[in-house]
Amino acid sequence: MTSNSLDPDIVRARRMSIPVSAPTLATTTRRARAATAHASDYSALLKQVKDQGLLERRYTYYAVRATLLAVALAGIIVGAVFLGDSWVQAALAAALAVVVVQVVFLSNDAAHRQIFKSNRANETAALVMGALVGGISLAWWNNKHNKHHAAPNTIGKDTDITPSVVHFYPAESPPRSTVGRLLHERQGWWFFPLLMVEEINLQVQSVIAVLTRPGMRRRGAEITLMALRLLGYPALLFIFLPAGKAAAFLGIQAALTGLYLGAAFAASHIGMQVLPHDSRIDFFRRQVLTSRNVSGGRIAGWAMGGLNWQIEHHLFPNMPRPNLRRSVPLIRGYCVEKQVAYHQLTIFRAWATVVGYLNQVGLASKDAFRCPMAAMR
């Protein structure tokens, strides 16, 4: 055992040459045993998951899903060509938004090594789907998303809650202007409308990353695929459609893609426990207590790309999506056994919680140490 794992009182005592009392040693021993027990909690759960075959690949499932999405994408393209100069193109733009998000979900599965046993095959699939269809850099996304999975809802570690336009925990320096303060205090109300630019935000950050990071993995391939998506796709629209309809098609597709994608991700963590930077909670509890499941079974699973089973996904990121649903009884029962709260809401209650929580964060910004979740109870 290193000094870093000892009780702070013992460390200080050693530095000052003060004898350590027996009660302090006993306290440290209990803490060490508790930490070991907590670490073994995840190991025991992992063994049960493996014994039930829940980490085995599901090739047929993914082959069928990929084929259906490819057919849907091709159908929208053919439909847009034959429909021509018509405002009915707006419906195809909305349909394309749904397909793009579903492809991004599938790319996320591949990035998590859920589809193939081969890391290279997973990476290639994620790259093609994410960069070519979604216009999102795989290398940039992996770097960002891995930090989120390693320390979800942890201040200073999870980049998904880094303060920006929206604050996910009380701001130390809230806006001073009257308008800025009013918007900040009611940030929950305009959070979802703001998501309509989320696709553009992800694409802009991806472009900046691939252009400014020379050492990025597969940089040339990413630049090529993203250029085809971000330049070729709009060019084709303006070639085959009048400028007004082409712009409308792009706007509708981008806005609905951002709203759909952002709303799916937002339901999973916003409003759950936010941890301080130096939190030492064990992996099992960190993942469960900061994540929220969304009820709705197979329908929710399809609509949210498996993100509705967020607790299971965070505990086992490489578990194939169809196995997440099968693992729910095991993991929920294990949480009950270990007395760890397992959170699940309907999608509408989850979204309402997101809005309420973000408004509480805005109102609590004058006191940076106030817990918004505690204030809501």
C-alpha positions in Angstrom: 0.0 0.0 0.0 1.4 3.4 -1.0 1.1 6.6 1.1 -1.4 7.9 -1.5 -3.9 5.3 -0.3 -3.4 6.0 3.4 -5.7 8.0 5.5 -4.7 11.8 5.4 -4.3 11.8 9.2 -1.7 9.1 8.9 0.2 10.9 6.2 0.3 14.1 8.2 1.3 12.3 11.3 4.2 10.7 9.6 5.4 14.0 8.2 5.3 15.5 11.7 6.7 12.4 13.5 3.5 12.1 15.5 2.6 8.6 16.7 -0.5 7.3 14.9 -3.1 6.1 17.3 -4.8 2.7 17.1 -8.2 4.1 16.3 -6.8 5.9 13.2 -5.1 2.7 12.0 -8.4 0.8 12.6 -10.3 3.4 10.6 -7.8 3.2 7.7 -8.0 -0.6 7.7 -11.8 -0.4 7.5 -11.5 2.0 4.6 -9.0 -0.2 2.8 -11.3 -3.2 3.2 -14.3 -1.3 2.0 -12.4 -0.1 -1.1 -11.3 -3.7 -1.8 -14.9 -4.9 -1.4 -16.2 -2.2 -3.7 -13.6 -3.1 -6.3 -14.6 -6.7 -6.1 -18.3 -5.7 -6.6 -17.6 -5.0 -10.3 -15.5 -8.1 -10.8 -18.3 -10.3 -9.4 -20.8 -8.6 -11.7 -18.5 -8.9 -14.7 -18.2 -12.7 -14.1 -21.9 -13.1 -14.1 -22.3 -11.1 -17.3 -19.7 -13.2 -19.0 -21.2 -16.5 -17.7 -24.5 -15.5 -19.3 -22.8 -14.8 -22.6 -23.9 -11.2 -22.6 -20.6 -10.0 -24.2 -20.8 -12.3 -27.1 -21.0 -10.7 -30.6 -24.4 -10.4 -32.3 -23.4 -10.4 -36.0 -26.9 -11.2 -37.4 -28.5 -8.3 -35.5 -26.0 -5.8 -36.7 -26.0 -7.1 -40.3 -29.8 -6.7 -40.5 -29.7 -3.2 -38.9 -26.9 -2.0 -41.2 -28.7 -3.4 -44.3 -32.0 -1.7 -43.3 -30.3 1.6 -42.8 -28.5 1.4 -46.1 -31.8 0.6 -47.9 -33.5 3.5 -46.1 -30.6 5.9 -47.0 -30.7 4.8 -50.6 -34.5 5.1 -50.7 -34.3 8.7 -49.5 -31.7 9.6 -52.1 -33.7 8.0 -54.9 -36.9 9.6 -53.6 -35.3 13.1 -53.5 -34.1 12.7 -57.1 -37.5 11.6 -58.5 -39.4 14.1 -56.4 -37.5 17.0 -57.8 -38.6 20.6 -57.3 -41.2 20.1 -54.6 -41.7 21.3 -51.0 -42.5 17.7 -50.2 -38.7 17.4 -50.0 -39.1 18.7 -46.5 -40.5 15.3 -45.4 -37.5 13.5 -47.0 -35.2 15.9 -45.1 -36.9 14.9 -41.8 -36.6 11.2 -42.8 -33.0 11.7 -43.6 -32.4 13.2 -40.2 -33.8 10.1 -38.5 -31.6 7.8 -40.7 -28.5 9.9 -40.0 -29.0 9.7 -36.3 -29.5 5.9 -36.5 -26.3 5.6 -38.5 -24.5 7.7 -35.9 -25.8 5.4 -33.1 -24.5 2.4 -35.1 -21.1 4.2 -35.5 -21.1 4.6 -31.7 -21.6 0.9 -31.3 -18.7 0.2 -33.5 -16.5 2.7 -31.7 -17.3 0.9 -28.5 -16.1 -2.4 -30.1 -19.6 -3.9 -29.9 -20.1 -5.1 -33.4 -16.9 -7.1 -34.4 -14.3 -9.0 -32.4 -11.6 -7.3 -34.5 -10.7 -3.8 -33.3 -9.7 -2.8 -36.8 -13.0 -3.9 -38.3 -14.9 -1.9 -35.6 -12.7 1.2 -36.2 -13.2 1.0 -39.9 -17.0 0.7 -39.6 -17.2 3.5 -37.1 -15.0 5.7 -39.3 -17.1 5.2 -42.5 -20.4 5.6 -40.7 -19.4 8.5 -38.4 -17.3 10.6 -40.8 -19.0 9.9 -44.1 -22.6 9.8 -43.0 -22.5 11.9 -39.8 -19.6 14.2 -40.7 -18.1 13.6 -37.3 -14.4 12.8 -36.7 -13.9 9.4 -35.1 -10.6 10.3 -33.5 -12.0 13.5 -32.0 -15.2 11.7 -30.8 -13.3 8.8 -29.3 -11.0 11.1 -27.3 -14.0 13.1 -26.0 -16.3 10.1 -25.4 -13.6 8.0 -23.6 -13.2 10.8 -21.1 -16.9 10.8 -20.5 -17.0 7.1 -20.0 -14.0 7.1 -17.6 -15.5 9.7 -15.3 -19.1 10.5 -16.1 -20.5 13.7 -14.6 -17.2 14.4 -12.9 -16.2 18.0 -12.8 -13.0 18.7 -14.7 -12.8 15.2 -16.1 -16.0 14.7 -18.1 -15.8 17.1 -21.1 -19.6 16.6 -21.7 -20.3 18.8 -18.6 -17.6 21.4 -19.3 -19.3 24.8 -18.8 -20.0 26.6 -22.1 -23.3 28.1 -23.3 -25.1 25.8 -20.9 -23.8 25.1 -17.3 -24.4 21.6 -15.9 -23.3 22.6 -12.4 -23.5 26.0 -10.6 -21.2 28.5 -12.3 -18.6 30.2 -10.2 -19.0 33.4 -12.3 -22.5 33.7 -13.6 -23.4 36.3 -16.2 -23.5 39.9 -14.9 -25.8 41.5 -17.4 -29.5 41.4 -16.8 -30.3 39.6 -20.0 -27.5 37.1 -19.5 -28.5 36.4 -16.0 -32.1 35.8 -17.0 -31.1 33.4 -19.7 -28.7 31.6 -17.4 -31.3 31.2 -14.7 -33.8 29.7 -17.1 -31.3 27.8 -19.3 -33.4 24.6 -19.0 -36.2 26.2 -21.1 -34.0 26.9 -24.1 -31.7 23.9 -23.8 -33.7 21.7 -26.2 -34.2 24.4 -28.9 -30.4 25.0 -28.7 -29.9 21.3 -29.6 -31.1 22.1 -33.1 -27.5 23.4 -33.8 -25.9 20.4 -32.2 -25.1 18.6 -35.4 -23.3 21.7 -36.7 -21.5 22.0 -33.4 -20.2 18.4 -33.6 -19.1 18.9 -37.2 -17.4 22.2 -36.5 -15.4 20.7 -33.6 -14.5 17.7 -35.8 -13.2 19.9 -38.6 -11.1 22.0 -36.2 -9.7 18.8 -34.7 -8.7 17.2 -38.0 -7.2 20.4 -39.3 -5.2 21.3 -36.2 -4.0 17.9 -34.9 -1.3 16.6 -37.4 -0.8 13.4 -35.3 -4.4 12.4 -35.3 -5.0 8.7 -36.2 -6.2 8.1 -39.8 -6.2 11.8 -40.3 -6.1 11.6 -44.1 -9.0 9.2 -44.3 -11.1 11.4 -41.9 -10.4 14.5 -43.9 -11.5 12.8 -47.2 -14.6 11.2 -45.8 -15.7 14.4 -43.9 -15.1 16.5 -47.0 -17.4 14.3 -49.1 -20.1 14.6 -46.4 -19.7 18.3 -45.6 -19.0 19.6 -49.1 -20.3 17.0 -51.5 -23.8 16.6 -49.9 -24.7 20.3 -49.9 -23.3 20.7 -53.4 -25.6 17.9 -54.8 -28.6 19.5 -53.2 -27.9 22.9 -54.8 -27.3 21.2 -58.1 -30.6 19.3 -58.2 -32.8 21.7 -56.3 -33.5 25.4 -56.4 -31.5 27.4 -53.9 -34.4 28.0 -51.6 -35.5 24.4 -51.4 -31.9 23.1 -51.1 -31.2 25.5 -48.2 -34.5 24.4 -46.6 -33.6 20.7 -47.0 -30.2 21.3 -45.4 -31.7 23.4 -42.5 -34.5 20.9 -41.7 -32.2 17.9 -41.8 -29.5 19.6 -39.7 -31.9 21.0 -37.1 -33.8 17.7 -36.6 -30.6 15.6 -36.6 -29.1 17.8 -33.8 -32.4 17.8 -31.8 -32.9 14.1 -32.1 -29.3 13.2 -31.3 -28.9 15.7 -28.4 -32.3 14.8 -26.8 -31.3 11.1 -26.8 -27.9 11.8 -25.1 -29.3 14.4 -22.7 -31.8 12.0 -21.1 -29.0 9.7 -19.9 -27.0 11.9 -17.5 -28.2 15.5 -17.0 -29.9 15.7 -13.6 -28.0 12.8 -12.2 -25.3 13.1 -9.5 -22.4 15.4 -10.3 -19.1 14.4 -8.7 -16.3 16.6 -7.6 -12.9 16.4 -9.4 -11.2 14.5 -6.6 -14.1 12.0 -6.1 -12.7 8.5 -5.2 -15.9 6.5 -5.7 -15.4 3.1 -7.2 -16.1 2.3 -10.8 -19.3 0.3 -10.3 -21.0 3.0 -8.2 -19.6 5.9 -10.3 -21.2 4.4 -13.5 -24.6 3.5 -11.9 -25.1 6.7 -9.8 -24.4 9.1 -12.6 -26.5 7.3 -15.3 -30.2 7.1 -15.9 -32.1 4.5 -17.9 -35.2 5.3 -20.0 -38.1 2.9 -19.9 -39.9 1.8 -23.0 -38.4 -1.5 -23.9 -37.7 -2.3 -27.6 -39.3 0.8 -28.9 -37.1 3.1 -26.7 -34.1 0.9 -27.6 -34.7 1.5 -31.3 -35.4 5.2 -31.0 -32.5 5.9 -28.7 -30.0 3.5 -30.3 -29.6 1.6 -27.1 -28.8 4.7 -25.0 -31.9 4.1 -23.0 -30.0 1.3 -21.3 -27.4 3.8 -20.2 -26.5 2.1 -16.9 -25.8 -1.2 -18.5 -23.9 0.5 -21.4 -21.7 2.4 -19.0 -20.9 -0.6 -16.9 -20.1 -2.7 -20.1 -19.4 -0.3 -23.0 -18.5 -3.2 -25.4 -21.7 -5.1 -24.7 -23.6 -5.5 -28.0 -26.7 -3.3 -28.1 -29.3 -6.2 -28.2 -27.6 -7.7 -25.1 -28.1 -4.6 -23.0 -31.9 -5.3 -22.7 -31.2 -8.9 -21.7 -28.7 -7.7 -19.0 -31.2 -5.4 -17.2 -32.7 -7.9 -14.8 -29.2 -9.1 -13.7 -27.7 -5.7 -13.3 -30.8 -4.1 -11.6 -31.0 -7.0 -9.2 -27.3 -6.7 -8.4 -27.8 -3.0 -7.7 -30.6 -3.9 -5.3 -28.3 -6.4 -3.6 -25.5 -3.9 -3.2 -28.0 -1.1 -2.2 -27.0 1.1 -5.1 -29.8 3.3 -6.5 -30.8 2.2 -10.0 -32.5 5.2 -11.8 -35.1 4.8 -14.5 -37.7 7.2 -15.9 -40.0 7.5 -18.9 -38.5 9.6 -21.7 -40.9 12.5 -20.9 -40.1 12.5 -17.2 -36.4 12.3 -18.0 -36.7 15.4 -20.3 -38.7 17.2 -17.7 -36.0 16.4 -15.1 -33.3 17.8 -17.5 -35.2 21.1 -17.9 -35.9 21.4 -14.1 -32.3 20.5 -13.2 -30.7 23.0 -15.6 -33.0 25.7 -14.3 -32.0 24.8 -10.7 -28.3 25.0 -11.7 -28.9 28.5 -13.1 -30.7 29.7 -10.0 -28.1 28.1 -7.8 -25.1 29.7 -9.4 -24.7 32.4 -6.7 -23.8 29.6 -4.3 -21.3 27.3 -6.2 -21.4 24.7 -3.4 -25.2 24.2 -3.4 -26.3 20.8 -4.9 -29.1 21.4 -7.5 -30.3 17.8 -7.1 -30.6 18.2 -3.3 -32.5 21.4 -3.8 -35.0 19.6 -6.1 -35.9 17.0 -3.5 
